[in-house]
């Protein structure tokens, strides 16, 4: 059965570093897998937000 060079490389890499896949999953969880947004909490946060005036550093006078 034919096996490409890339597949052979990945197999040998996984044999040399068996912890590699676990580290990849850990990195993905850190950067991409987020907890779902609580829509009620998000709505309350948006409603309680105080609008900011433009030019906040400009003084009246």
C-alpha positions in Angstrom: 0.0 0.0 0.0 1.4 3.4 -1.0 2.2 5.9 1.8 3.2 9.4 1.0 6.4 11.0 2.3 4.3 13.4 4.5 2.4 10.5 6.0 5.7 8.7 6.7 7.1 11.8 8.3 4.1 12.3 10.5 4.2 8.7 11.6 7.9 8.9 12.5 7.4 12.2 14.3 4.6 10.7 16.4 6.9 7.8 17.2 9.7 10.0 18.3 7.5 12.4 20.3 4.4 10.5 21.6 3.4 13.5 23.7 3.1 15.8 20.7 -0.6 15.2 20.0 -1.5 15.9 23.7 0.5 19.2 23.5 -1.3 20.2 20.3 -4.7 19.6 22.0 -3.6 21.6 25.0 -2.6 24.5 22.8 -5.9 24.3 20.9 -7.9 24.4 24.1 -5.9 27.4 25.3 -6.4 29.4 22.1 -9.5 28.2 20.4 -11.9 26.2 22.6 -13.8 28.7 24.6 -16.7 28.3 26.9 -20.1 29.2 25.5 -21.3 32.8 26.0 -24.1 33.3 28.5 -26.5 35.4 26.5 -28.4 36.8 29.6 -25.1 37.9 31.2 -24.0 39.5 27.9 -27.3 41.3 27.7 -27.0 42.6 31.3 -23.4 43.8 30.6 -24.5 45.7 27.5 -27.4 47.3 29.3 -25.3 48.4 32.2 -22.6 50.0 30.0 -22.2 53.7 30.4 -21.8 55.4 27.0 -18.5 57.2 26.6 -18.4 60.8 25.3 -16.2 61.5 22.3 -13.0 63.4 22.9 -12.7 62.2 26.5 -9.4 64.1 27.1 -10.8 67.4 25.9 -11.7 69.8 28.7 -14.6 72.2 28.4 -13.5 75.8 28.6 
